[in-house]
């Protein structure tokens, strides 16, 4: 059942994928994992692995790559460059795991943060949304939204994510860090049944920032 869920997720998300060179060799379907990169540095970033290269913007959904299918259990490496600063990253993903590698500023340099998720649910009639916290200064992220400004997620710690199924409605949400708002409210527009979305809290020059992206795979 778990393999069927993952296969459905990959198939549906791939319909929204955009074309760029694969960073890693694709593993066998039964042992596949998925890895993507998130640029939370505040400037444009480039991810390089051998001859493959992925460019990440510094705004909105352009910050996030698609999920790349990879061989579970293999050590995956890449070099990330922001301006003239470079850092090396590596990850070993478990079977069925979706891993986000976030790139953040650390003083004059860069650091990476791994956020791991193993999907356990799928419903073609509903949308799946998550709140991901990659801001180390945000000890407890939360998300409110909907007509009654209801609590959707709460107490999401740095380097972690929470996910749930919701009805495919038009949704506007507000990210929060403790009692502070994490930037402006985010209009997710009309959610689509069977699709997956990530609402992400990242550091900003002043405080925190929230944006969302529709998850996609190659």
C-alpha positions in Angstrom: 0.0 0.0 0.0 2.8 2.4 0.9 4.5 1.7 -2.5 1.2 2.4 -4.2 0.9 5.7 -2.4 4.4 6.8 -3.4 3.8 5.8 -7.0 0.6 7.8 -7.1 2.4 10.8 -5.6 5.2 10.7 -8.0 3.0 10.3 -11.0 0.6 13.1 -10.2 3.4 15.5 -9.1 5.4 14.8 -12.3 2.6 16.3 -14.4 3.5 19.7 -12.9 7.3 19.2 -13.2 9.4 21.7 -15.2 12.4 20.7 -17.4 16.0 20.8 -16.2 18.8 18.4 -16.1 18.6 15.6 -13.5 21.2 16.0 -10.7 21.4 12.3 -9.8 21.0 8.9 -11.3 17.5 7.5 -10.8 17.2 4.5 -8.6 14.9 1.5 -9.1 11.3 2.3 -8.4 11.0 0.0 -5.4 14.0 1.7 -3.7 13.5 5.3 -4.9 13.7 8.4 -2.7 13.3 12.0 -3.7 15.6 15.0 -3.0 15.0 18.7 -3.7 16.9 21.9 -3.0 15.5 25.1 -1.3 17.4 28.4 -1.5 16.8 30.4 1.7 19.9 32.4 1.4 18.3 35.6 0.0 20.4 35.6 -3.2 20.4 33.5 -6.3 22.0 30.0 -5.9 23.5 27.4 -8.2 23.5 23.7 -7.3 26.1 21.6 -9.2 26.8 17.9 -9.3 29.3 16.9 -12.0 28.0 18.3 -15.3 24.4 18.8 -14.0 23.4 22.2 -12.8 20.3 23.7 -11.3 19.7 27.4 -10.8 17.5 28.6 -7.9 16.0 32.1 -7.7 15.8 34.2 -4.6 12.0 34.8 -4.8 8.8 32.7 -4.2 8.5 29.3 -5.8 11.7 29.9 -7.9 13.6 29.2 -4.7 12.7 25.5 -4.8 13.7 22.8 -7.2 11.6 19.9 -8.2 12.0 16.6 -6.3 14.7 14.4 -8.1 14.3 10.6 -7.8 17.4 9.1 -6.4 18.8 5.8 -5.2 17.9 5.2 -1.6 20.9 4.5 0.6 23.4 6.1 -1.7 25.5 9.1 -0.5 24.5 12.0 -2.7 26.7 15.1 -2.9 26.5 18.5 -4.5 28.2 21.9 -4.4 26.0 25.0 -3.8 27.2 28.5 -4.7 25.7 31.8 -3.7 27.6 34.8 -5.0 31.2 33.9 -4.5 30.5 31.6 -1.5 30.4 27.8 -1.9 29.4 25.0 0.4 29.3 21.2 0.0 26.2 19.2 0.9 25.6 15.5 1.2 22.6 13.4 2.1 21.6 9.7 2.3 17.9 9.2 1.8 15.8 6.3 3.1 13.5 4.3 0.8 10.3 6.4 0.1 11.7 9.5 1.8 11.3 13.0 0.4 14.2 15.1 1.5 14.5 18.9 1.2 18.0 20.4 1.4 17.7 24.0 2.5 20.6 26.4 1.9 20.9 29.2 4.5 23.2 32.0 5.3 25.5 31.5 8.3 27.6 34.6 9.0 29.7 35.2 5.9 29.2 31.6 4.8 26.5 29.1 4.1 25.0 26.1 5.8 22.6 23.4 4.8 19.6 22.0 6.7 17.9 18.7 5.9 14.1 18.3 6.3 12.9 14.7 5.9 9.3 13.6 5.1 7.9 10.1 4.5 4.4 10.5 3.0 1.8 8.1 4.5 -1.4 9.3 3.0 -2.9 10.1 -0.4 -6.4 11.0 -1.5 -7.2 11.9 -5.1 -10.2 13.9 -3.9 -8.3 16.2 -1.5 -5.2 18.4 -1.5 -2.2 17.8 0.7 -0.5 20.8 2.3 2.5 21.0 4.7 4.1 23.6 6.8 7.9 23.4 6.7 10.1 25.4 9.0 13.7 26.1 7.9 14.2 29.2 10.0 16.4 28.4 13.0 15.3 31.6 14.7 11.6 30.4 14.6 11.4 28.0 17.5 7.7 27.1 16.8 6.1 27.8 13.5 2.4 27.7 12.9 -0.1 28.3 10.1 -3.6 29.7 10.3 -6.0 30.3 7.5 -9.4 29.8 5.9 -12.6 31.8 6.4 -12.4 31.5 10.2 -8.6 31.9 10.4 -8.4 28.4 11.9 -5.2 26.8 13.2 -3.9 24.5 10.5 -0.5 23.6 11.9 1.2 24.5 15.2 4.5 24.1 17.0 6.5 23.0 14.0 10.2 23.1 15.0 13.1 24.1 12.8 14.2 21.4 10.3 10.9 19.7 10.5 7.6 19.6 8.6 3.9 18.7 9.3 1.4 17.7 6.6 -2.4 17.1 6.4 -5.1 16.6 3.8 -7.6 19.5 3.2 -10.5 20.1 0.9 -9.5 21.5 -2.5 -10.7 25.1 -1.8 -9.3 28.5 -2.4 -7.0 29.1 0.6 -5.2 32.1 2.1 -2.9 31.4 5.0 -0.7 33.2 7.5 2.6 31.9 8.7 3.6 32.6 12.3 6.6 32.2 14.6 5.4 32.1 18.1 3.2 35.2 18.6 4.8 37.0 15.6 3.6 36.9 12.0 6.1 35.3 9.6 5.8 37.9 6.9 2.8 38.7 4.8 -0.2 36.4 4.4 0.1 33.9 1.5 -2.7 33.5 -1.1 -2.5 29.8 -2.3 -5.4 30.4 -4.7 -7.5 27.4 -5.7 -6.0 24.2 -4.4 -6.2 21.2 -6.7 -7.4 17.8 -5.7 -4.6 15.2 -5.6 -1.9 17.8 -5.6 0.7 18.4 -2.8 1.8 21.8 -1.6 4.5 23.1 0.8 4.1 26.3 2.8 7.7 27.2 3.9 8.9 29.6 6.7 12.4 31.0 5.9 14.6 33.7 7.5 14.2 37.2 6.2 16.4 40.3 6.5 13.9 41.5 9.1 12.2 38.7 10.9 10.7 35.8 8.9 9.1 35.1 5.6 6.5 32.6 4.3 5.8 31.4 0.8 4.4 28.3 -0.8 5.2 26.0 -3.7 3.4 23.2 -5.5 5.5 20.1 -5.0 6.6 18.5 -8.3 8.9 15.6 -9.2 10.8 14.7 -12.4 
